[in-house]
């Protein structure tokens, strides 16, 4: 690792309650890239690849590393025709620990190129983890990446209460090549000299400030931070290099992990994660006051397996979200990403989430049933399929799908609608019939141990992790009204 000149961080009070955080300009400064640490991480993944490849429950068209643990998506961006996404990654085990940032890119958000691990903890400095963060373009159009530096408590941290981890501050990285594959830290010591230290301005944070996220509004650049508490601290960039920041107070009174601000027309979708499924709040943001006013709230998914998101915006202005599916029991691997979703606002002002259009590229052999009444076991037997089902007259009685059905029908996972409620084998969702024909539409993606259900065009979604017997691969449709069904075998993305 190249030795960097010592950093000087100057904090200067501007006015009561407002402080300017000044960091050194990085123009011409050396970037720190630890090739040896990244090589060790690569080797750690390789040691488990053979085990992961033989697990019959491992999904084939959902993104995941070649092996080992994955959690939060981070730092998604679009550049030069590529969608880039990073992710929390343990290259040394199949459980959470030793958090690095993995990296992948795609032309279409469906087929992915796995890239070298991008961000590593500087263990020689006492850094144990590189927590979540975000990508941002500075005022010169140059990309930066930020993460939260985290360490185990040290002797000097005694007296600060019971700390599980010490959150050192936020760390800026910059790309070291034109393809955004190799990244360098702008500080040689992210533990003792992070780019933006925590507790810098007297604001009443606890020790757990983290997960920087950036957005632009009214020609200004803002940084939102996650926190273990009930406020959302927000900063505004004071220069185009993003080396000076003004503390603007609290954006709103709700916050936790991995905040994101997604602009949709005149509105914003503010997303943050705590417990099961990310929370969303739709509302307005005033750049003058740096305050967010919520109008509608909800959860992005109705089950407990869909977690934190990151998002990218392409050259057409389309926002694509990436999320972590948790709860798997993989051998040699653990967890994966959901199918990337295009997010918009519906007529009711709530988010609508649809799978990216390019997912259709994976469709193979097709089966179709039109005008079904009663029930039918389909000819297709598979655990990697896409199903589109439209049920009419759902007010007439129970309708839905039996998936992963045993040959004798005694074992099955049931998605059933009845009396205003859709039950996705235990996850219950209120659903209103649509149109004059009282219709329910389901789009189901089944991929080994992973299932995603998009309800009525993505107005609601349900992600489930499932482990039925491997031989149970039957599919049955049933209805008291009328049903049209299309099914496709799905191809792997690797």
C-alpha positions as CSV (number, residue, x, y, z in Angstrom):
1,X,0.0,0.0,0.0
2,X,1.4,3.4,-0.9
3,X,2.0,5.7,2.0
4,X,-0.1,8.9,1.9
5,X,0.7,12.3,3.3
6,X,-0.9,12.9,6.7
7,X,-4.5,14.2,6.4
8,X,-5.7,17.4,8.1
9,X,-9.4,17.8,8.8
10,X,-10.5,21.2,9.8
11,X,-13.9,21.8,11.3
12,X,-15.1,25.4,11.4
13,X,-18.4,26.6,13.0
14,X,-20.4,28.8,10.6
15,X,-23.5,29.5,12.7
16,X,-25.4,28.1,15.6
17,X,-26.4,24.5,14.7
18,X,-24.6,24.6,11.4
19,X,-21.0,23.5,10.8
20,X,-18.8,23.2,7.8
21,X,-16.7,20.0,7.5
22,X,-13.7,20.6,5.4
23,X,-11.6,17.8,4.0
24,X,-8.4,18.0,1.9
25,X,-8.8,18.2,-1.9
26,X,-8.0,14.8,-3.5
27,X,-6.8,16.3,-6.8
28,X,-3.5,14.7,-7.5
29,X,-3.4,12.8,-4.2
30,X,-2.4,9.1,-4.1
31,X,-5.1,6.5,-4.0
32,X,-4.5,3.4,-1.8
33,X,-5.2,0.0,-3.4
34,X,-4.3,-3.1,-1.5
35,X,-3.9,-5.7,-4.2
36,X,-2.6,-8.3,-1.7
37,X,-5.7,-8.1,0.4
38,X,-8.0,-8.4,-2.6
39,X,-6.0,-11.4,-3.8
40,X,-6.5,-13.1,-0.5
41,X,-10.2,-12.4,-0.7
42,X,-10.4,-13.8,-4.2
43,X,-8.7,-17.0,-3.1
44,X,-11.2,-17.3,-0.2
45,X,-14.1,-17.3,-2.6
46,X,-12.4,-19.8,-4.9
47,X,-12.0,-22.3,-2.0
48,X,-15.7,-22.7,-1.7
49,X,-16.8,-22.5,-5.4
50,X,-16.9,-26.2,-6.0
51,X,-19.2,-26.7,-3.0
52,X,-21.5,-23.9,-4.0
53,X,-21.8,-25.2,-7.6
54,X,-23.2,-28.6,-6.4
55,X,-26.0,-27.3,-4.2
56,X,-29.3,-28.2,-6.0
57,X,-31.1,-25.3,-4.1
58,X,-28.8,-22.6,-5.5
59,X,-30.7,-20.2,-7.8
60,X,-29.7,-20.1,-11.4
61,X,-31.2,-16.8,-12.7
62,X,-30.9,-14.6,-9.6
63,X,-27.6,-12.8,-9.1
64,X,-25.2,-14.0,-6.4
65,X,-21.4,-14.4,-6.1
66,X,-19.6,-17.5,-7.2
67,X,-19.5,-18.5,-3.5
68,X,-19.8,-17.3,0.1
69,X,-21.9,-14.7,1.8
70,X,-23.7,-11.7,0.3
71,X,-25.9,-9.1,1.9
72,X,-26.7,-5.4,1.2
73,X,-26.5,-4.1,-2.4
74,X,-24.4,-0.9,-2.4
75,X,-23.2,1.9,-4.7
76,X,-25.3,1.1,-7.8
77,X,-24.7,3.4,-10.8
78,X,-25.1,3.4,-14.6
79,X,-22.2,4.5,-16.8
80,X,-21.1,3.9,-20.4
81,X,-23.9,1.5,-21.1
82,X,-23.2,-0.6,-18.0
83,X,-25.2,-1.1,-14.8
84,X,-22.8,-1.5,-11.9
85,X,-23.8,-2.9,-8.5
86,X,-21.7,-3.6,-5.5
87,X,-22.6,-5.7,-2.5
88,X,-21.6,-6.6,1.1
89,X,-19.6,-9.8,0.8
90,X,-17.7,-12.1,3.1
91,X,-15.1,-13.9,0.9
92,X,-14.0,-16.1,3.8
93,X,-17.2,-17.7,5.0
94,X,-20.9,-18.4,4.4
95,X,-22.1,-16.2,7.3
96,X,-21.8,-12.5,8.0
97,X,-18.2,-11.4,8.8
98,X,-15.1,-9.8,7.2
99,X,-17.2,-7.5,5.1
100,X,-15.8,-6.5,1.8
101,X,-17.6,-5.1,-1.3
102,X,-18.1,-7.4,-4.2
103,X,-18.8,-6.0,-7.7
104,X,-20.7,-6.9,-10.8
105,X,-21.9,-5.2,-14.0
106,X,-24.5,-5.9,-16.6
107,X,-25.7,-4.4,-19.9
108,X,-29.3,-5.4,-19.2
109,X,-29.7,-6.0,-15.5
110,X,-30.2,-9.7,-16.3
111,X,-27.0,-11.3,-17.4
112,X,-24.1,-10.3,-15.1
113,X,-20.3,-10.2,-15.3
114,X,-18.8,-10.8,-11.9
115,X,-15.9,-8.4,-11.4
116,X,-13.0,-8.5,-8.9
117,X,-13.8,-7.7,-5.3
118,X,-13.6,-3.9,-5.1
119,X,-13.4,-2.7,-1.5
120,X,-11.5,-4.3,1.4
121,X,-11.2,-3.6,5.1
122,X,-7.7,-2.2,6.0
123,X,-7.1,-4.8,8.7
124,X,-3.5,-3.6,9.3
125,X,-5.1,-0.3,10.6
126,X,-7.7,-2.1,12.8
127,X,-10.5,-1.9,10.3
128,X,-12.7,-5.0,10.4
129,X,-15.6,-4.2,8.0
130,X,-16.5,-1.9,5.1
131,X,-20.2,-1.3,5.8
132,X,-22.8,-0.1,3.2
133,X,-22.6,3.1,1.2
134,X,-23.3,4.7,-2.1
135,X,-21.9,6.1,-5.4
136,X,-22.1,9.7,-6.3
137,X,-20.9,12.0,-9.1
138,X,-19.2,15.2,-7.9
139,X,-19.7,18.6,-9.4
140,X,-17.1,17.8,-12.1
141,X,-19.0,14.6,-13.2
142,X,-16.4,12.3,-11.6
143,X,-17.6,9.2,-9.7
144,X,-16.9,8.7,-6.0
145,X,-17.7,5.7,-3.8
146,X,-18.3,6.0,-0.1
147,X,-18.6,3.4,2.7
148,X,-18.7,3.3,6.5
149,X,-15.5,2.1,8.2
150,X,-16.2,-0.2,11.2
151,X,-13.9,-1.7,13.8
152,X,-14.1,-3.9,16.9
153,X,-14.0,-1.9,20.1
154,X,-10.4,-1.1,21.2
155,X,-9.0,-0.2,24.7
156,X,-9.4,3.5,23.8
157,X,-13.1,3.0,23.3
158,X,-13.7,2.0,27.0
159,X,-16.1,4.2,28.8
160,X,-18.3,4.9,25.8
161,X,-20.9,2.4,26.8
162,X,-21.5,-1.1,25.6
163,X,-20.3,-1.0,22.0
164,X,-20.7,-4.0,19.6
165,X,-18.8,-2.1,17.0
166,X,-17.0,1.2,16.6
167,X,-18.2,3.2,13.5
168,X,-15.1,5.2,12.6
169,X,-16.7,7.4,9.9
170,X,-17.3,7.6,6.1
171,X,-14.6,6.8,3.6
172,X,-14.3,8.1,0.0
173,X,-12.9,6.0,-2.8
174,X,-12.2,7.0,-6.4
175,X,-11.9,4.8,-9.6
176,X,-8.4,4.0,-10.8
177,X,-9.4,3.0,-14.3
178,X,-11.9,4.1,-16.9
179,X,-14.0,1.0,-16.5
180,X,-14.7,1.6,-12.8
181,X,-13.3,-1.8,-11.9
182,X,-10.3,-0.9,-9.7
183,X,-10.9,1.5,-6.8
184,X,-8.6,3.3,-4.4
185,X,-9.2,4.7,-0.9
186,X,-8.5,8.4,-0.5
187,X,-7.1,7.8,3.0
188,X,-4.3,5.5,4.1
189,X,-5.9,5.2,7.5
190,X,-9.7,4.8,7.4
191,X,-9.9,4.0,11.1
192,X,-8.1,7.0,12.6
193,X,-8.4,9.4,9.6
194,X,-11.6,8.6,7.7
195,X,-12.7,11.1,5.1
196,X,-15.6,12.2,7.2
197,X,-15.3,11.3,10.9
198,X,-18.4,10.6,13.1
199,X,-19.4,12.9,15.9
200,X,-17.8,15.9,14.1
201,X,-20.3,18.6,14.8
202,X,-21.8,18.1,18.3
203,X,-25.0,16.6,16.9
204,X,-26.4,14.1,19.3
205,X,-25.6,11.0,17.4
206,X,-24.9,7.7,19.1
207,X,-21.9,5.7,17.9
208,X,-23.8,4.0,15.1
209,X,-23.8,6.6,12.2
210,X,-23.4,4.8,8.9
211,X,-24.5,4.0,5.3
212,X,-24.0,7.4,3.5
213,X,-26.4,7.9,0.6
214,X,-26.3,10.9,-1.9
215,X,-28.9,12.6,-4.0
216,X,-29.3,15.8,-5.9
217,X,-32.2,18.3,-5.6
218,X,-32.6,21.9,-6.7
219,X,-29.1,21.9,-8.1
220,X,-27.6,20.8,-4.7
221,X,-26.0,17.6,-3.6
222,X,-27.1,16.1,-0.3
223,X,-25.8,13.3,1.9
224,X,-28.2,11.3,4.0
225,X,-26.9,9.0,6.8
226,X,-28.4,5.9,8.5
227,X,-28.6,5.9,12.2
228,X,-29.8,3.7,15.1
229,X,-32.5,6.1,16.1
230,X,-35.4,8.1,14.9
231,X,-33.9,11.0,13.0
232,X,-32.3,11.2,9.5
233,X,-29.2,13.5,9.6
234,X,-28.6,15.3,6.4
235,X,-25.6,17.3,5.0
236,X,-25.3,19.5,1.9
237,X,-22.2,19.7,-0.2
238,X,-20.5,23.1,0.0
239,X,-18.1,22.6,-2.9
240,X,-18.3,20.6,-6.2
241,X,-15.4,18.2,-5.1
242,X,-17.7,17.0,-2.2
243,X,-14.8,17.7,0.3
244,X,-16.8,20.3,2.3
245,X,-20.2,19.6,3.8
246,X,-22.7,21.7,5.8
247,X,-24.8,19.9,8.4
248,X,-28.5,20.8,7.7
249,X,-30.2,19.1,10.6
250,X,-32.6,16.2,10.3
251,X,-34.4,15.5,7.1
252,X,-37.3,13.7,8.9
253,X,-38.0,11.7,12.0
254,X,-37.7,8.2,10.6
255,X,-34.4,6.5,9.8
256,X,-32.4,3.3,10.2
257,X,-30.2,1.2,7.8
258,X,-29.3,2.0,4.2
259,X,-31.4,5.1,3.4
260,X,-32.1,5.9,-0.3
261,X,-33.9,8.9,-1.9
262,X,-35.4,8.0,-5.3
263,X,-36.8,10.9,-7.4
264,X,-40.0,10.2,-9.3
265,X,-41.4,13.2,-11.1
266,X,-42.3,15.8,-8.5
267,X,-42.1,13.3,-5.6
268,X,-39.5,11.3,-3.8
269,X,-39.5,7.7,-2.5
270,X,-37.5,7.7,0.7
271,X,-36.5,4.1,1.6
272,X,-34.9,2.8,4.8
273,X,-34.6,-0.6,6.3
274,X,-35.3,-1.9,9.8
275,X,-36.4,-5.5,10.4
276,X,-38.5,-7.2,7.7
277,X,-38.7,-5.5,4.3
278,X,-37.7,-1.9,3.5
279,X,-40.0,0.9,4.6
280,X,-40.9,3.4,2.0
281,X,-42.3,6.9,2.4
282,X,-43.5,8.9,-0.6
283,X,-43.5,12.7,-0.3
284,X,-41.8,15.9,-1.1
285,X,-38.3,17.2,-0.4
286,X,-37.5,20.9,0.0
287,X,-33.9,21.7,-0.8
288,X,-34.1,25.1,1.0
289,X,-35.0,23.6,4.3
290,X,-33.5,20.1,3.6
291,X,-36.7,18.6,5.0
292,X,-38.8,15.7,3.7
293,X,-42.6,15.7,4.1
294,X,-44.2,12.3,3.9
295,X,-47.5,11.7,2.3
296,X,-47.8,7.9,2.0
297,X,-46.0,5.0,3.7
298,X,-45.7,1.2,3.3
299,X,-43.3,-1.6,2.7
300,X,-41.6,-2.5,-0.5
301,X,-42.4,-6.2,0.0
302,X,-45.0,-8.0,2.0
303,X,-42.8,-10.8,3.4
304,X,-39.7,-10.9,5.5
305,X,-37.0,-12.1,3.0
306,X,-36.7,-8.9,1.0
307,X,-34.2,-6.5,2.5
308,X,-32.1,-3.3,1.9
309,X,-32.0,-1.7,-1.6
310,X,-29.6,0.3,-3.8
311,X,-30.7,1.8,-7.1
312,X,-29.3,3.1,-10.4
313,X,-30.7,5.6,-12.9
314,X,-29.9,5.0,-16.5
315,X,-29.6,7.3,-19.5
316,X,-33.4,7.2,-20.0
317,X,-34.2,8.2,-16.5
318,X,-35.4,4.8,-15.4
319,X,-34.8,3.8,-11.8
320,X,-33.8,0.2,-11.2
321,X,-33.6,-1.2,-7.6
322,X,-31.4,-4.0,-6.4
323,X,-32.3,-5.9,-3.2
324,X,-30.9,-8.6,-0.9
325,X,-32.9,-11.8,-0.4
326,X,-32.1,-13.3,2.9
327,X,-33.0,-16.5,4.7
328,X,-31.4,-19.1,2.5
329,X,-29.7,-22.3,3.7
330,X,-27.0,-22.5,1.0
331,X,-24.0,-24.9,1.0
332,X,-21.0,-22.9,-0.1
333,X,-23.2,-19.8,-0.6
334,X,-25.7,-17.7,1.3
335,X,-28.3,-15.2,0.1
336,X,-28.8,-13.6,-3.3
337,X,-30.2,-10.6,-5.0
338,X,-33.8,-10.2,-6.1
339,X,-34.6,-9.7,-9.8
340,X,-33.9,-6.0,-10.4
341,X,-37.1,-4.0,-10.3
342,X,-38.1,-0.9,-12.2
343,X,-39.7,1.4,-9.7
344,X,-42.4,4.1,-10.5
345,X,-45.4,5.6,-8.7
346,X,-48.9,4.3,-9.4
347,X,-52.1,6.3,-9.8
348,X,-52.7,5.9,-6.0
349,X,-49.3,7.5,-5.2
350,X,-47.7,4.3,-3.9
351,X,-44.7,2.6,-5.6
352,X,-45.2,0.1,-8.4
353,X,-42.4,-2.4,-8.9
354,X,-41.9,-4.5,-12.1
355,X,-39.2,-6.9,-13.1
356,X,-36.8,-5.4,-15.6
357,X,-38.1,-6.0,-19.1
358,X,-34.9,-7.9,-20.2
359,X,-35.9,-10.8,-17.9
360,X,-37.9,-12.0,-20.8
361,X,-34.6,-13.0,-22.5
362,X,-34.4,-16.0,-20.2
363,X,-37.6,-17.5,-21.3
364,X,-37.4,-21.0,-22.9
365,X,-40.0,-23.6,-23.6
366,X,-43.6,-22.4,-23.2
367,X,-46.8,-23.9,-22.0
368,X,-50.2,-22.1,-22.3
369,X,-53.7,-22.7,-20.9
370,X,-56.6,-20.5,-21.9
371,X,-60.1,-20.4,-20.5
372,X,-59.5,-22.8,-17.6
373,X,-62.3,-23.6,-15.2
374,X,-61.8,-25.9,-12.3
375,X,-58.2,-27.2,-11.9
376,X,-55.4,-28.5,-14.1
377,X,-52.0,-30.0,-13.4
378,X,-49.7,-28.6,-16.1
379,X,-47.5,-30.7,-18.3
380,X,-44.4,-28.7,-17.2
381,X,-42.5,-29.9,-14.2
382,X,-39.8,-27.5,-13.1
383,X,-38.3,-25.5,-10.2
384,X,-37.0,-22.7,-12.6
385,X,-40.0,-21.1,-14.3
386,X,-41.9,-17.9,-14.9
387,X,-45.6,-18.0,-14.6
388,X,-48.1,-15.4,-15.7
389,X,-51.7,-16.1,-14.5
390,X,-54.8,-14.0,-15.0
391,X,-57.8,-15.0,-12.9
392,X,-61.3,-13.6,-13.7
393,X,-64.4,-13.6,-11.5
394,X,-62.3,-14.0,-8.4
395,X,-65.3,-13.1,-6.3
396,X,-66.8,-16.5,-7.2
397,X,-64.5,-18.4,-5.0
398,X,-61.0,-19.6,-4.3
399,X,-58.3,-19.5,-7.1
400,X,-54.6,-19.7,-7.4
401,X,-51.5,-21.9,-7.9
402,X,-50.0,-25.0,-6.3
403,X,-46.2,-24.9,-6.8
404,X,-43.6,-27.5,-6.1
405,X,-46.4,-30.1,-6.1
406,X,-45.6,-33.7,-5.4
407,X,-46.8,-36.3,-7.9
408,X,-49.7,-37.4,-5.6
409,X,-50.6,-33.8,-4.8
410,X,-50.2,-34.3,-1.0
411,X,-47.3,-31.8,-0.8
412,X,-47.5,-28.4,-2.4
413,X,-46.8,-24.7,-1.8
414,X,-50.0,-22.8,-2.4
415,X,-50.7,-19.3,-3.6
416,X,-54.4,-18.8,-3.1
417,X,-56.9,-15.9,-3.3
418,X,-60.2,-15.9,-1.4
419,X,-62.4,-13.1,0.0
420,X,-60.0,-10.2,-0.6
421,X,-56.9,-11.9,0.7
422,X,-54.0,-13.5,-1.2
423,X,-52.1,-16.1,0.8
424,X,-48.6,-16.8,-0.5
425,X,-48.1,-20.0,1.6
426,X,-48.4,-18.2,4.9
427,X,-47.8,-14.6,3.9
428,X,-51.2,-12.9,3.6
429,X,-51.7,-9.8,1.5
430,X,-54.9,-7.7,1.1
431,X,-55.7,-7.6,-2.7
432,X,-58.6,-5.8,-4.4
433,X,-60.0,-7.3,-7.7
434,X,-59.5,-5.1,-10.7
435,X,-61.7,-4.1,-13.6
436,X,-65.2,-5.1,-14.7
437,X,-64.2,-8.8,-14.7
438,X,-62.9,-8.8,-11.1
439,X,-59.4,-9.8,-12.2
440,X,-56.3,-10.9,-10.3
441,X,-53.0,-11.0,-12.1
442,X,-50.0,-12.9,-10.8
443,X,-46.4,-13.0,-12.2
444,X,-44.4,-15.6,-10.4
445,X,-40.7,-16.3,-10.7
446,X,-39.6,-19.7,-9.2
447,X,-35.9,-20.3,-9.1
448,X,-34.9,-23.3,-7.0
449,X,-35.2,-22.0,-3.4
450,X,-36.3,-18.5,-4.3
451,X,-39.7,-17.3,-5.3
452,X,-40.9,-13.8,-6.2
453,X,-44.6,-12.9,-6.8
454,X,-45.7,-9.6,-8.5
455,X,-49.4,-8.9,-7.8
456,X,-51.6,-6.9,-10.2
457,X,-48.8,-5.5,-12.2
458,X,-46.4,-4.9,-9.3
459,X,-48.7,-3.0,-7.0
460,X,-47.6,-5.4,-4.3
461,X,-44.9,-8.0,-4.2
462,X,-44.0,-11.1,-2.0
463,X,-40.6,-12.7,-1.9
464,X,-40.3,-16.1,-0.2
465,X,-37.5,-18.6,0.4
466,X,-38.6,-22.2,0.1
467,X,-37.1,-25.7,0.7
468,X,-39.6,-28.4,-0.4
469,X,-38.4,-31.9,-1.4
470,X,-36.2,-31.6,-4.6
471,X,-38.5,-34.1,-6.4
472,X,-41.6,-31.9,-6.0
473,X,-41.7,-29.9,-9.2
474,X,-45.4,-30.1,-10.3
475,X,-47.5,-27.0,-11.0
476,X,-51.3,-26.9,-10.7
477,X,-53.8,-24.1,-11.5
478,X,-57.2,-23.9,-9.8
479,X,-60.1,-21.4,-10.0
480,X,-63.8,-21.1,-9.3
481,X,-64.0,-18.6,-12.1
482,X,-61.8,-18.5,-15.3
483,X,-58.0,-18.4,-15.7
484,X,-55.5,-17.9,-18.5
485,X,-52.0,-19.1,-17.8
486,X,-48.6,-18.8,-19.6
487,X,-45.5,-20.6,-18.3
488,X,-41.9,-20.5,-19.4
489,X,-38.9,-22.6,-18.4
490,X,-36.2,-20.2,-17.4
491,X,-32.6,-20.3,-18.6
492,X,-29.6,-19.7,-16.3
493,X,-27.8,-16.4,-16.4
494,X,-24.3,-17.9,-16.0
